[in-house]
């Protein structure tokens, strides 16, 4: 599973990265995490608001940090 965290490195971006990693680890998922900080890549991936999470190339959330329960659902679907 490929997890991409899109953001500039702000507090919310870091919070999303940490929460995503913790949830993926807790679920025992086999994953690779990439942090994307380049604005051009954001546009290429169709993201206009950060922080954002892509799972296997599919946008799951943008503009906010989801709850733990929401993250679990996103990572399992």
PDB file of N, CA, C and O in Angstrom:
ATOM      1  N   UNK A   1       0.846  -1.162   0.000  1.00  0.00           N
ATOM      2  CA  UNK A   1       0.000   0.000   0.000  1.00  0.00           C
ATOM      3  C   UNK A   1       0.896   1.230   0.000  1.00  0.00           C
ATOM      4  O   UNK A   1       1.874   1.294   0.745  1.00  0.00           O
ATOM      5  N   UNK A   2       0.561   2.199  -0.832  1.00  0.00           N
ATOM      6  CA  UNK A   2       1.317   3.443  -0.879  1.00  0.00           C
ATOM      7  C   UNK A   2       0.493   4.567  -0.265  1.00  0.00           C
ATOM      8  O   UNK A   2      -0.619   4.857  -0.706  1.00  0.00           O
ATOM      9  N   UNK A   3       1.060   5.191   0.756  1.00  0.00           N
ATOM     10  CA  UNK A   3       0.418   6.313   1.427  1.00  0.00           C
ATOM     11  C   UNK A   3       1.202   7.567   1.101  1.00  0.00           C
ATOM     12  O   UNK A   3       2.419   7.603   1.278  1.00  0.00           O
ATOM     13  N   UNK A   4       0.517   8.591   0.628  1.00  0.00           N
ATOM     14  CA  UNK A   4       1.159   9.868   0.314  1.00  0.00           C
ATOM     15  C   UNK A   4       0.524  10.961   1.157  1.00  0.00           C
ATOM     16  O   UNK A   4      -0.692  11.153   1.149  1.00  0.00           O
ATOM     17  N   UNK A   5       1.375  11.671   1.882  1.00  0.00           N
ATOM     18  CA  UNK A   5       0.945  12.811   2.675  1.00  0.00           C
ATOM     19  C   UNK A   5       1.379  14.054   1.908  1.00  0.00           C
ATOM     20  O   UNK A   5       2.570  14.255   1.673  1.00  0.00           O
ATOM     21  N   UNK A   6       0.428  14.882   1.520  1.00  0.00           N
ATOM     22  CA  UNK A   6       0.736  16.101   0.785  1.00  0.00           C
ATOM     23  C   UNK A   6       0.600  17.289   1.709  1.00  0.00           C
ATOM     24  O   UNK A   6      -0.435  17.486   2.346  1.00  0.00           O
ATOM     25  N   UNK A   7       1.660  18.081   1.773  1.00  0.00           N
ATOM     26  CA  UNK A   7       1.639  19.258   2.623  1.00  0.00           C
ATOM     27  C   UNK A   7       2.971  19.964   2.614  1.00  0.00           C
ATOM     28  O   UNK A   7       3.978  19.432   2.145  1.00  0.00           O
ATOM     29  N   UNK A   8       2.958  21.158   3.136  1.00  0.00           N
ATOM     30  CA  UNK A   8       4.156  22.002   3.118  1.00  0.00           C
ATOM     31  C   UNK A   8       5.047  21.802   4.331  1.00  0.00           C
ATOM     32  O   UNK A   8       6.125  22.391   4.408  1.00  0.00           O
ATOM     33  N   UNK A   9       4.619  20.989   5.272  1.00  0.00           N
ATOM     34  CA  UNK A   9       5.379  20.787   6.490  1.00  0.00           C
ATOM     35  C   UNK A   9       4.795  21.531   7.671  1.00  0.00           C
ATOM     36  O   UNK A   9       5.435  21.635   8.717  1.00  0.00           O
ATOM     37  N   UNK A  10       3.588  22.050   7.519  1.00  0.00           N
ATOM     38  CA  UNK A  10       2.919  22.779   8.603  1.00  0.00           C
ATOM     39  C   UNK A  10       2.529  21.803   9.721  1.00  0.00           C
ATOM     40  O   UNK A  10       2.676  20.589   9.579  1.00  0.00           O
ATOM     41  N   UNK A  11       2.042  22.344  10.806  1.00  0.00           N
ATOM     42  CA  UNK A  11       1.672  21.519  11.960  1.00  0.00           C
ATOM     43  C   UNK A  11       0.603  20.482  11.605  1.00  0.00           C
ATOM     44  O   UNK A  11       0.697  19.329  12.027  1.00  0.00           O
ATOM     45  N   UNK A  12      -0.409  20.882  10.836  1.00  0.00           N
ATOM     46  CA  UNK A  12      -1.469  19.940  10.466  1.00  0.00           C
ATOM     47  C   UNK A  12      -0.944  18.852   9.541  1.00  0.00           C
ATOM     48  O   UNK A  12      -1.383  17.704   9.616  1.00  0.00           O
ATOM     49  N   UNK A  13      -0.006  19.206   8.670  1.00  0.00           N
ATOM     50  CA  UNK A  13       0.592  18.221   7.771  1.00  0.00           C
ATOM     51  C   UNK A  13       1.364  17.173   8.581  1.00  0.00           C
ATOM     52  O   UNK A  13       1.272  15.975   8.315  1.00  0.00           O
ATOM     53  N   UNK A  14       2.114  17.640   9.557  1.00  0.00           N
ATOM     54  CA  UNK A  14       2.870  16.734  10.426  1.00  0.00           C
ATOM     55  C   UNK A  14       1.926  15.878  11.255  1.00  0.00           C
ATOM     56  O   UNK A  14       2.187  14.694  11.473  1.00  0.00           O
ATOM     57  N   UNK A  15       0.832  16.469  11.718  1.00  0.00           N
ATOM     58  CA  UNK A  15      -0.156  15.728  12.499  1.00  0.00           C
ATOM     59  C   UNK A  15      -0.796  14.625  11.655  1.00  0.00           C
ATOM     60  O   UNK A  15      -0.983  13.507  12.136  1.00  0.00           O
ATOM     61  N   UNK A  16      -1.132  14.934  10.396  1.00  0.00           N
ATOM     62  CA  UNK A  16      -1.711  13.923   9.509  1.00  0.00           C
ATOM     63  C   UNK A  16      -0.721  12.794   9.258  1.00  0.00           C
ATOM     64  O   UNK A  16      -1.101  11.623   9.275  1.00  0.00           O
ATOM     65  N   UNK A  17       0.540  13.132   9.028  1.00  0.00           N
ATOM     66  CA  UNK A  17       1.566  12.104   8.790  1.00  0.00           C
ATOM     67  C   UNK A  17       1.703  11.189  10.000  1.00  0.00           C
ATOM     68  O   UNK A  17       1.737   9.967   9.855  1.00  0.00           O
ATOM     69  N   UNK A  18       1.781  11.771  11.186  1.00  0.00           N
ATOM     70  CA  UNK A  18       1.945  10.976  12.404  1.00  0.00           C
ATOM     71  C   UNK A  18       0.724  10.102  12.663  1.00  0.00           C
ATOM     72  O   UNK A  18       0.862   8.933  13.022  1.00  0.00           O
ATOM     73  N   UNK A  19      -0.458  10.657  12.486  1.00  0.00           N
ATOM     74  CA  UNK A  19      -1.692   9.897  12.721  1.00  0.00           C
ATOM     75  C   UNK A  19      -1.839   8.765  11.710  1.00  0.00           C
ATOM     76  O   UNK A  19      -2.265   7.666  12.064  1.00  0.00           O
ATOM     77  N   UNK A  20      -1.492   9.028  10.466  1.00  0.00           N
ATOM     78  CA  UNK A  20      -1.588   8.001   9.420  1.00  0.00           C
ATOM     79  C   UNK A  20      -0.618   6.866   9.713  1.00  0.00           C
ATOM     80  O   UNK A  20      -0.984   5.695   9.611  1.00  0.00           O
ATOM     81  N   UNK A  21       0.606   7.201  10.074  1.00  0.00           N
ATOM     82  CA  UNK A  21       1.608   6.181  10.401  1.00  0.00           C
ATOM     83  C   UNK A  21       1.157   5.354  11.596  1.00  0.00           C
ATOM     84  O   UNK A  21       1.237   4.126  11.565  1.00  0.00           O
ATOM     85  N   UNK A  22       0.684   6.015  12.651  1.00  0.00           N
ATOM     86  CA  UNK A  22       0.240   5.306  13.846  1.00  0.00           C
ATOM     87  C   UNK A  22      -0.919   4.361  13.534  1.00  0.00           C
ATOM     88  O   UNK A  22      -0.945   3.230  14.018  1.00  0.00           O
ATOM     89  N   UNK A  23      -1.872   4.817  12.731  1.00  0.00           N
ATOM     90  CA  UNK A  23      -3.029   3.992  12.391  1.00  0.00           C
ATOM     91  C   UNK A  23      -2.616   2.815  11.515  1.00  0.00           C
ATOM     92  O   UNK A  23      -3.061   1.691  11.748  1.00  0.00           O
ATOM     93  N   UNK A  24      -1.777   3.050  10.517  1.00  0.00           N
ATOM     94  CA  UNK A  24      -1.306   1.972   9.643  1.00  0.00           C
ATOM     95  C   UNK A  24      -0.524   0.936  10.445  1.00  0.00           C
ATOM     96  O   UNK A  24      -0.684  -0.265  10.229  1.00  0.00           O
ATOM     97  N   UNK A  25       0.319   1.393  11.370  1.00  0.00           N
ATOM     98  CA  UNK A  25       1.082   0.468  12.212  1.00  0.00           C
ATOM     99  C   UNK A  25       0.148  -0.337  13.113  1.00  0.00           C
ATOM    100  O   UNK A  25       0.309  -1.550  13.250  1.00  0.00           O
ATOM    101  N   UNK A  26      -0.825   0.332  13.724  1.00  0.00           N
ATOM    102  CA  UNK A  26      -1.767  -0.339  14.611  1.00  0.00           C
ATOM    103  C   UNK A  26      -2.573  -1.408  13.871  1.00  0.00           C
ATOM    104  O   UNK A  26      -2.889  -2.456  14.433  1.00  0.00           O
ATOM    105  N   UNK A  27      -2.903  -1.134  12.601  1.00  0.00           N
ATOM    106  CA  UNK A  27      -3.662  -2.090  11.791  1.00  0.00           C
ATOM    107  C   UNK A  27      -2.781  -3.185  11.210  1.00  0.00           C
ATOM    108  O   UNK A  27      -3.284  -4.145  10.625  1.00  0.00           O
ATOM    109  N   UNK A  28      -1.468  -3.048  11.367  1.00  0.00           N
ATOM    110  CA  UNK A  28      -0.535  -4.052  10.843  1.00  0.00           C
ATOM    111  C   UNK A  28      -0.437  -4.048   9.332  1.00  0.00           C
ATOM    112  O   UNK A  28      -0.195  -5.092   8.727  1.00  0.00           O
ATOM    113  N   UNK A  29      -0.619  -2.893   8.711  1.00  0.00           N
ATOM    114  CA  UNK A  29      -0.589  -2.793   7.257  1.00  0.00           C
ATOM    115  C   UNK A  29       0.843  -2.793   6.728  1.00  0.00           C
ATOM    116  O   UNK A  29       1.765  -2.300   7.379  1.00  0.00           O
ATOM    117  N   UNK A  30       1.004  -3.349   5.550  1.00  0.00           N
ATOM    118  CA  UNK A  30       2.279  -3.287   4.838  1.00  0.00           C
ATOM    119  C   UNK A  30       2.188  -2.061   3.939  1.00  0.00           C
ATOM    120  O   UNK A  30       1.418  -2.053   2.978  1.00  0.00           O
ATOM    121  N   UNK A  31       2.967  -1.025   4.241  1.00  0.00           N
ATOM    122  CA  UNK A  31       2.817   0.231   3.518  1.00  0.00           C
ATOM    123  C   UNK A  31       4.152   0.923   3.301  1.00  0.00           C
ATOM    124  O   UNK A  31       5.152   0.640   3.960  1.00  0.00           O
ATOM    125  N   UNK A  32       4.119   1.837   2.352  1.00  0.00           N
ATOM    126  CA  UNK A  32       5.227   2.751   2.075  1.00  0.00           C
ATOM    127  C   UNK A  32       4.638   4.141   2.195  1.00  0.00           C
ATOM    128  O   UNK A  32       3.596   4.427   1.605  1.00  0.00           O
ATOM    129  N   UNK A  33       5.301   5.018   2.962  1.00  0.00           N
ATOM    130  CA  UNK A  33       4.793   6.377   3.135  1.00  0.00           C
ATOM    131  C   UNK A  33       5.716   7.366   2.440  1.00  0.00           C
ATOM    132  O   UNK A  33       6.938   7.308   2.580  1.00  0.00           O
ATOM    133  N   UNK A  34       5.104   8.273   1.688  1.00  0.00           N
ATOM    134  CA  UNK A  34       5.843   9.323   0.995  1.00  0.00           C
ATOM    135  C   UNK A  34       5.272  10.670   1.429  1.00  0.00           C
ATOM    136  O   UNK A  34       4.057  10.857   1.473  1.00  0.00           O
ATOM    137  N   UNK A  35       6.159  11.594   1.746  1.00  0.00           N
ATOM    138  CA  UNK A  35       5.726  12.956   2.069  1.00  0.00           C
ATOM    139  C   UNK A  35       6.006  13.830   0.851  1.00  0.00           C
ATOM    140  O   UNK A  35       7.153  13.958   0.421  1.00  0.00           O
ATOM    141  N   UNK A  36       4.971  14.419   0.308  1.00  0.00           N
ATOM    142  CA  UNK A  36       5.074  15.247  -0.890  1.00  0.00           C
ATOM    143  C   UNK A  36       4.940  16.707  -0.460  1.00  0.00           C
ATOM    144  O   UNK A  36       3.935  17.095   0.136  1.00  0.00           O
ATOM    145  N   UNK A  37       5.959  17.512  -0.765  1.00  0.00           N
ATOM    146  CA  UNK A  37       5.954  18.919  -0.345  1.00  0.00           C
ATOM    147  C   UNK A  37       5.998  19.893  -1.522  1.00  0.00           C
ATOM    148  O   UNK A  37       5.985  21.107  -1.319  1.00  0.00           O
ATOM    149  N   UNK A  38       6.050  19.381  -2.729  1.00  0.00           N
ATOM    150  CA  UNK A  38       6.174  20.210  -3.929  1.00  0.00           C
ATOM    151  C   UNK A  38       4.800  20.635  -4.452  1.00  0.00           C
ATOM    152  O   UNK A  38       3.954  19.795  -4.759  1.00  0.00           O
ATOM    153  N   UNK A  39       4.592  21.941  -4.549  1.00  0.00           N
ATOM    154  CA  UNK A  39       3.304  22.470  -5.009  1.00  0.00           C
ATOM    155  C   UNK A  39       2.925  21.976  -6.402  1.00  0.00           C
ATOM    156  O   UNK A  39       1.743  21.766  -6.677  1.00  0.00           O
ATOM    157  N   UNK A  40       3.887  21.790  -7.268  1.00  0.00           N
ATOM    158  CA  UNK A  40       3.602  21.303  -8.622  1.00  0.00           C
ATOM    159  C   UNK A  40       3.044  19.882  -8.560  1.00  0.00           C
ATOM    160  O   UNK A  40       2.119  19.542  -9.297  1.00  0.00           O
ATOM    161  N   UNK A  41       3.611  19.052  -7.678  1.00  0.00           N
ATOM    162  CA  UNK A  41       3.086  17.686  -7.510  1.00  0.00           C
ATOM    163  C   UNK A  41       1.668  17.712  -6.944  1.00  0.00           C
ATOM    164  O   UNK A  41       0.839  16.879  -7.310  1.00  0.00           O
ATOM    165  N   UNK A  42       1.383  18.672  -6.044  1.00  0.00           N
ATOM    166  CA  UNK A  42       0.018  18.785  -5.512  1.00  0.00           C
ATOM    167  C   UNK A  42      -0.952  18.931  -6.681  1.00  0.00           C
ATOM    168  O   UNK A  42      -1.950  18.215  -6.769  1.00  0.00           O
ATOM    169  N   UNK A  43      -0.647  19.859  -7.566  1.00  0.00           N
ATOM    170  CA  UNK A  43      -1.516  20.128  -8.720  1.00  0.00           C
ATOM    171  C   UNK A  43      -1.615  18.906  -9.624  1.00  0.00           C
ATOM    172  O   UNK A  43      -2.700  18.569 -10.096  1.00  0.00           O
ATOM    173  N   UNK A  44      -0.494  18.246  -9.865  1.00  0.00           N
ATOM    174  CA  UNK A  44      -0.503  17.049 -10.712  1.00  0.00           C
ATOM    175  C   UNK A  44      -1.389  15.948 -10.130  1.00  0.00           C
ATOM    176  O   UNK A  44      -2.010  15.179 -10.865  1.00  0.00           O
ATOM    177  N   UNK A  45      -1.436  15.887  -8.806  1.00  0.00           N
ATOM    178  CA  UNK A  45      -2.250  14.878  -8.131  1.00  0.00           C
ATOM    179  C   UNK A  45      -3.683  15.345  -7.893  1.00  0.00           C
ATOM    180  O   UNK A  45      -4.490  14.600  -7.337  1.00  0.00           O
ATOM    181  N   UNK A  46      -4.007  16.568  -8.306  1.00  0.00           N
ATOM    182  CA  UNK A  46      -5.361  17.084  -8.191  1.00  0.00           C
ATOM    183  C   UNK A  46      -5.724  17.613  -6.809  1.00  0.00           C
ATOM    184  O   UNK A  46      -6.901  17.690  -6.456  1.00  0.00           O
ATOM    185  N   UNK A  47      -4.705  17.980  -6.027  1.00  0.00           N
ATOM    186  CA  UNK A  47      -4.937  18.468  -4.668  1.00  0.00           C
ATOM    187  C   UNK A  47      -4.718  19.969  -4.624  1.00  0.00           C
ATOM    188  O   UNK A  47      -3.663  20.463  -5.021  1.00  0.00           O
ATOM    189  N   UNK A  48      -5.715  20.690  -4.141  1.00  0.00           N
ATOM    190  CA  UNK A  48      -5.618  22.145  -4.050  1.00  0.00           C
ATOM    191  C   UNK A  48      -5.535  22.635  -2.606  1.00  0.00           C
ATOM    192  O   UNK A  48      -5.177  23.788  -2.365  1.00  0.00           O
ATOM    193  N   UNK A  49      -5.861  21.770  -1.644  1.00  0.00           N
ATOM    194  CA  UNK A  49      -5.867  22.143  -0.231  1.00  0.00           C
ATOM    195  C   UNK A  49      -5.083  21.084   0.547  1.00  0.00           C
ATOM    196  O   UNK A  49      -5.255  19.885   0.331  1.00  0.00           O
ATOM    197  N   UNK A  50      -4.223  21.544   1.452  1.00  0.00           N
ATOM    198  CA  UNK A  50      -3.469  20.608   2.272  1.00  0.00           C
ATOM    199  C   UNK A  50      -3.849  20.791   3.734  1.00  0.00           C
ATOM    200  O   UNK A  50      -4.386  21.837   4.098  1.00  0.00           O
ATOM    201  N   UNK A  51      -3.591  19.819   4.565  1.00  0.00           N
ATOM    202  CA  UNK A  51      -2.935  18.553   4.259  1.00  0.00           C
ATOM    203  C   UNK A  51      -3.880  17.627   3.499  1.00  0.00           C
ATOM    204  O   UNK A  51      -5.099  17.792   3.529  1.00  0.00           O
ATOM    205  N   UNK A  52      -3.288  16.658   2.823  1.00  0.00           N
ATOM    206  CA  UNK A  52      -4.082  15.695   2.068  1.00  0.00           C
ATOM    207  C   UNK A  52      -3.455  14.307   2.199  1.00  0.00           C
ATOM    208  O   UNK A  52      -2.253  14.164   2.421  1.00  0.00           O
ATOM    209  N   UNK A  53      -4.298  13.303   2.056  1.00  0.00           N
ATOM    210  CA  UNK A  53      -3.863  11.913   2.115  1.00  0.00           C
ATOM    211  C   UNK A  53      -4.334  11.194   0.866  1.00  0.00           C
ATOM    212  O   UNK A  53      -5.517  11.219   0.528  1.00  0.00           O
ATOM    213  N   UNK A  54      -3.393  10.552   0.182  1.00  0.00           N
ATOM    214  CA  UNK A  54      -3.717   9.687  -0.938  1.00  0.00           C
ATOM    215  C   UNK A  54      -3.345   8.267  -0.549  1.00  0.00           C
ATOM    216  O   UNK A  54      -2.274   8.032   0.010  1.00  0.00           O
ATOM    217  N   UNK A  55      -4.231   7.318  -0.844  1.00  0.00           N
ATOM    218  CA  UNK A  55      -3.976   5.912  -0.592  1.00  0.00           C
ATOM    219  C   UNK A  55      -3.993   5.213  -1.936  1.00  0.00           C
ATOM    220  O   UNK A  55      -5.016   5.179  -2.620  1.00  0.00           O
ATOM    221  N   UNK A  56      -2.853   4.657  -2.307  1.00  0.00           N
ATOM    222  CA  UNK A  56      -2.701   4.006  -3.611  1.00  0.00           C
ATOM    223  C   UNK A  56      -3.170   4.912  -4.746  1.00  0.00           C
ATOM    224  O   UNK A  56      -3.840   4.469  -5.679  1.00  0.00           O
ATOM    225  N   UNK A  57      -2.802   6.199  -4.645  1.00  0.00           N
ATOM    226  CA  UNK A  57      -3.101   7.163  -5.694  1.00  0.00           C
ATOM    227  C   UNK A  57      -4.487   7.767  -5.656  1.00  0.00           C
ATOM    228  O   UNK A  57      -4.810   8.614  -6.488  1.00  0.00           O
ATOM    229  N   UNK A  58      -5.319   7.349  -4.705  1.00  0.00           N
ATOM    230  CA  UNK A  58      -6.681   7.867  -4.607  1.00  0.00           C
ATOM    231  C   UNK A  58      -6.769   8.855  -3.449  1.00  0.00           C
ATOM    232  O   UNK A  58      -6.370   8.550  -2.325  1.00  0.00           O
ATOM    233  N   UNK A  59      -7.296  10.043  -3.739  1.00  0.00           N
ATOM    234  CA  UNK A  59      -7.447  11.068  -2.716  1.00  0.00           C
ATOM    235  C   UNK A  59      -8.499  10.624  -1.703  1.00  0.00           C
ATOM    236  O   UNK A  59      -9.639  10.331  -2.061  1.00  0.00           O
ATOM    237  N   UNK A  60      -8.097  10.578  -0.437  1.00  0.00           N
ATOM    238  CA  UNK A  60      -9.007  10.170   0.628  1.00  0.00           C
ATOM    239  C   UNK A  60      -9.516  11.362   1.437  1.00  0.00           C
ATOM    240  O   UNK A  60     -10.669  11.372   1.868  1.00  0.00           O
ATOM    241  N   UNK A  61      -8.659  12.367   1.646  1.00  0.00           N
ATOM    242  CA  UNK A  61      -9.075  13.535   2.413  1.00  0.00           C
ATOM    243  C   UNK A  61      -8.142  14.696   2.101  1.00  0.00           C
ATOM    244  O   UNK A  61      -6.957  14.498   1.832  1.00  0.00           O
ATOM    245  N   UNK A  62      -8.684  15.903   2.139  1.00  0.00           N
ATOM    246  CA  UNK A  62      -7.873  17.108   1.921  1.00  0.00           C
ATOM    247  C   UNK A  62      -8.438  18.240   2.763  1.00  0.00           C
ATOM    248  O   UNK A  62      -9.652  18.364   2.927  1.00  0.00           O
ATOM    249  N   UNK A  63      -7.547  19.058   3.289  1.00  0.00           N
ATOM    250  CA  UNK A  63      -7.958  20.248   4.005  1.00  0.00           C
ATOM    251  C   UNK A  63      -8.144  20.102   5.499  1.00  0.00           C
ATOM    252  O   UNK A  63      -8.389  21.090   6.191  1.00  0.00           O
ATOM    253  N   UNK A  64      -8.032  18.878   6.012  1.00  0.00           N
ATOM    254  CA  UNK A  64      -8.183  18.686   7.448  1.00  0.00           C
ATOM    255  C   UNK A  64      -7.553  17.359   7.871  1.00  0.00           C
ATOM    256  O   UNK A  64      -7.233  16.510   7.039  1.00  0.00           O
ATOM    257  N   UNK A  65      -7.387  17.204   9.167  1.00  0.00           N
ATOM    258  CA  UNK A  65      -6.870  15.961   9.730  1.00  0.00           C
ATOM    259  C   UNK A  65      -8.072  15.142  10.199  1.00  0.00           C
ATOM    260  O   UNK A  65      -8.849  15.611  11.030  1.00  0.00           O
ATOM    261  N   UNK A  66      -8.233  13.929   9.681  1.00  0.00           N
ATOM    262  CA  UNK A  66      -9.386  13.111  10.066  1.00  0.00           C
ATOM    263  C   UNK A  66      -9.220  12.517  11.462  1.00  0.00           C
ATOM    264  O   UNK A  66      -8.120  12.488  12.014  1.00  0.00           O
ATOM    265  N   UNK A  67     -10.319  12.050  12.014  1.00  0.00           N
ATOM    266  CA  UNK A  67     -10.276  11.349  13.302  1.00  0.00           C
ATOM    267  C   UNK A  67      -9.609   9.987  13.096  1.00  0.00           C
ATOM    268  O   UNK A  67      -9.432   9.535  11.965  1.00  0.00           O
ATOM    269  N   UNK A  68      -9.245   9.348  14.194  1.00  0.00           N
ATOM    270  CA  UNK A  68      -8.642   8.013  14.108  1.00  0.00           C
ATOM    271  C   UNK A  68      -9.589   7.021  13.434  1.00  0.00           C
ATOM    272  O   UNK A  68      -9.162   6.196  12.627  1.00  0.00           O
ATOM    273  N   UNK A  69     -10.868   7.108  13.769  1.00  0.00           N
ATOM    274  CA  UNK A  69     -11.856   6.202  13.171  1.00  0.00           C
ATOM    275  C   UNK A  69     -11.958   6.420  11.659  1.00  0.00           C
ATOM    276  O   UNK A  69     -12.044   5.460  10.894  1.00  0.00           O
ATOM    277  N   UNK A  70     -11.947   7.687  11.233  1.00  0.00           N
ATOM    278  CA  UNK A  70     -11.995   7.987   9.793  1.00  0.00           C
ATOM    279  C   UNK A  70     -10.748   7.436   9.097  1.00  0.00           C
ATOM    280  O   UNK A  70     -10.837   6.863   8.011  1.00  0.00           O
ATOM    281  N   UNK A  71      -9.593   7.615   9.727  1.00  0.00           N
ATOM    282  CA  UNK A  71      -8.350   7.102   9.142  1.00  0.00           C
ATOM    283  C   UNK A  71      -8.405   5.586   8.984  1.00  0.00           C
ATOM    284  O   UNK A  71      -8.016   5.051   7.946  1.00  0.00           O
ATOM    285  N   UNK A  72      -8.884   4.902  10.006  1.00  0.00           N
ATOM    286  CA  UNK A  72      -8.996   3.442   9.917  1.00  0.00           C
ATOM    287  C   UNK A  72      -9.829   3.043   8.714  1.00  0.00           C
ATOM    288  O   UNK A  72      -9.439   2.155   7.956  1.00  0.00           O
ATOM    289  N   UNK A  73     -10.967   3.688   8.531  1.00  0.00           N
ATOM    290  CA  UNK A  73     -11.840   3.384   7.402  1.00  0.00           C
ATOM    291  C   UNK A  73     -11.125   3.656   6.077  1.00  0.00           C
ATOM    292  O   UNK A  73     -11.197   2.841   5.157  1.00  0.00           O
ATOM    293  N   UNK A  74     -10.440   4.790   5.977  1.00  0.00           N
ATOM    294  CA  UNK A  74      -9.728   5.151   4.748  1.00  0.00           C
ATOM    295  C   UNK A  74      -8.642   4.142   4.410  1.00  0.00           C
ATOM    296  O   UNK A  74      -8.453   3.804   3.241  1.00  0.00           O
ATOM    297  N   UNK A  75      -7.936   3.664   5.407  1.00  0.00           N
ATOM    298  CA  UNK A  75      -6.826   2.739   5.168  1.00  0.00           C
ATOM    299  C   UNK A  75      -7.288   1.310   4.919  1.00  0.00           C
ATOM    300  O   UNK A  75      -6.547   0.511   4.347  1.00  0.00           O
ATOM    301  N   UNK A  76      -8.488   0.987   5.336  1.00  0.00           N
ATOM    302  CA  UNK A  76      -8.996  -0.368   5.149  1.00  0.00           C
ATOM    303  C   UNK A  76      -9.861  -0.523   3.897  1.00  0.00           C
ATOM    304  O   UNK A  76     -10.178  -1.645   3.499  1.00  0.00           O
ATOM    305  N   UNK A  77     -10.241   0.587   3.279  1.00  0.00           N
ATOM    306  CA  UNK A  77     -11.117   0.475   2.093  1.00  0.00           C
ATOM    307  C   UNK A  77     -10.345   0.643   0.810  1.00  0.00           C
ATOM    308  O   UNK A  77     -10.926   0.578  -0.273  1.00  0.00           O
TER     309      UNK A  77
END
